[in-house]
Amino acid sequence: MARVGLISLGCAKNLVDSEIMLGALRKAGHEFVDEPEDAELLIINTCSFINDAKKESIEAIQEASERKNGGKRQKLLVAGCLAQRYADKLPELMPEVDAFIGLDQVATIADIVDSLMAGERGKDEGPQSFVSERPAYIPDYDTPHLRLTPKHSSFVKIAEGCNHMCAFCIIPRIRGRHRSRSTESILREARELVKNGCKEICLVSQDSTFYGMDKWEGQRPNRTSPVDSSKGESLASLLRGLNAIEGDFWIRVLYTHPAHWSEELMDVFAECEKLVKYVDVPLQHISDPMLKAMSRETDSAHLRGLVQRLRERIPGVCIRSTFIVGFPGETQADFDELMGFIKEAGFERGGVFEYSREEDTRAYDLQGRVHPSTRRKRRNLSTELLFNVASERGESLIGQRIRVLVESPGVARSQWDAPDVDGYVEVPDSLPVGEFAEVEIEDAVGYQLFAKLP
């Protein structure tokens, strides 16, 4: 058996893949080490969503390769989106790597590791590649996991892939078509987590609002066709099932697409007491020319109406969104409209990305590229505005009592705060980690709240 190390990069969806790989290796009897340099075999689970993510992944691989070149006898296995995206190029560009696996091999990695550890490569042998062309894998309730999150909070992947072809995004080409798990599979995994003390279940996929709809017969759902549970499994019906599980825990939904929000889903958010009133809906822009160029399947009127209906129908809702600035053709008028919308909508949480030009996307060859300095300036201005808006929203909570989940001594999260991407609540050190507590808000700065015991 091998001593295995892991470097997991990228988003929560990638983290679930890492947990599945470690679960398969643990089941096969392998040992895990915390420090990469102590491993006999090191796995780097990569991301390639945007250029910065690719750069981070490549730097991690290069650092591990340098250890090998320096005499460290360590096998190196590269997994994840970078390996999947550049399967035909990486073996030649990165000969120091021993093997590449894609998204379909996460659950069968133990056999690959056993094969790598059993033999030595010849001097003229290149890296092995196990990457399949079109990913089709999705996890099940009994898929082994080695959870990398604290016991009190877990990510549960409800679907894989994406059917949207946004002009800026490479994800559908990497992860394939949308494919949902069954509701029963998800409920069984969730019940086991709650039984073992989990206090927060975070549902993740590329497009959570499309959950179940890929199985509907005879209809391609879109924003002009109402989404309801009578047509088959849906996010609304899944959330009702999760809410019925006995126990004291939160349900959090991440990554919802604005094209598939329905009145029924809003009602579920309003009615289900275990479902946090936190809506994560990446809008990307508000200008119609930009939305059309981005192929977002929505227009400005729809997005403005969606935000309004979410606030009207879900009492106390927190809306988190992300935006892209500097997309090809973005004018100052487009950006000014976005800034006005951010202020008007009053987002409690948010983030901004500079447009990243990615090969194999439809936006790659678009004319009207925005100068890097302009992209950077627009990102800074919109990020600052989101921060100030969040401060105002946070200040409205001063004097109120809220429920928080304690992450570590002195640090908690409110229902407004998803793990790793949002703010936190500073609380007294005496509150027990991994438990819910009631606190009173004393102050707010940006995405951070400060609280005391009532």
WORAWO-V421629 format. One record per backbone hydrogen bond with DSSP energy under -0.5 kcal/mol. NH is the residue of the N-H (numbers start at 0). CO is the residue of the C=O. Records with the same first field share a line. If there is no record, write none. Layout:
NH: CO / CO
This chain:
3: 1 / 30
4: 40
6: 42
8: 6 / 44
14: 10
15: 11
16: 12
17: 13
18: 14
19: 15
20: 16
21: 17
22: 18
23: 19
24: 20
25: 21
26: 22
27: 23
28: 25
29: 24
30: 1
32: 3
37: 34
38: 35
39: 2
40: 2
41: 74
42: 4
43: 76
44: 6 / 42
45: 43 / 78
53: 49
54: 50
55: 51
56: 52
57: 53
58: 54
59: 55
60: 56
61: 57
62: 58
63: 59
64: 60
65: 61
66: 62
67: 63
68: 64
69: 65
70: 67
71: 66
73: 71
74: 39
76: 41
77: 98
78: 43 / 76
80: 45
83: 79
84: 80
85: 81
86: 83
88: 85
89: 85
91: 88
92: 88
93: 89
96: 93
97: 75
98: 75
99: 127
100: 77
104: 101
105: 102
107: 104
108: 105
110: 107
111: 107
112: 108
113: 109
114: 110
115: 111
116: 112
117: 113
118: 114 / 115
124: 121
127: 97
129: 99
134: 132
142: 139
145: 18
146: 144
152: 149
153: 199
155: 201
157: 155 / 203
158: 203
159: 178
161: 175
166: 293
168: 165
172: 169
173: 169 / 170
174: 170
175: 171
178: 159
180: 157
185: 181
186: 182
187: 183
188: 184
189: 185
190: 186
191: 187
192: 188
193: 189
194: 190
195: 191
196: 193
197: 192
198: 151
199: 151
200: 249
201: 153 / 199
202: 200 / 251
203: 155
207: 254
209: 206
210: 207
212: 209
213: 209
214: 211
215: 212
220: 218
224: 221
225: 223
227: 225
230: 227
231: 228
234: 210
237: 233
238: 234
239: 235
240: 236
241: 237
242: 238
243: 239
244: 241
248: 246
249: 198
250: 273
251: 200
253: 202
255: 279
259: 256
260: 257
265: 261
266: 262
267: 263
268: 264
269: 265
270: 266
271: 267
272: 270
274: 271
275: 250 / 273
277: 275
278: 317
279: 252 / 277
280: 278 / 319
281: 255
282: 280 / 321
283: 321
284: 282
290: 286
291: 287
292: 288
293: 289
294: 291
295: 290
302: 298
303: 299
304: 300
305: 301
306: 302
307: 303
308: 304
309: 305
310: 306
311: 307
312: 308
313: 309
314: 312
316: 313
317: 276
319: 278 / 317
320: 348
322: 350
323: 283
324: 352
328: 367
329: 326
334: 330
335: 331
336: 332
337: 333
338: 334
339: 335
340: 336
341: 337
342: 338
343: 339
344: 340
345: 341
346: 341
347: 318
348: 318
350: 320
352: 322
354: 324
356: 354
357: 355
360: 357
362: 166
363: 360
365: 362
369: 325
373: 370
374: 370
375: 371
376: 372
377: 373
378: 374
379: 375
380: 376
381: 377
382: 378
383: 379
384: 380
385: 381
386: 382
387: 383
388: 384
389: 385
390: 386
391: 387
392: 388
393: 389
394: 390
395: 391
396: 393
397: 394
398: 440
399: 396
401: 438
403: 436
404: 412
405: 403 / 434
406: 410
407: 410
409: 427
410: 407
411: 424
412: 404
414: 402
416: 413
417: 415
420: 417
421: 417
424: 411
425: 423 / 448
426: 409 / 424
430: 427
433: 405
434: 431
436: 403
438: 401 / 436
439: 451
440: 399
441: 449
442: 449
444: 447
447: 444
448: 423
449: 442
450: 425
451: 439
453: 437
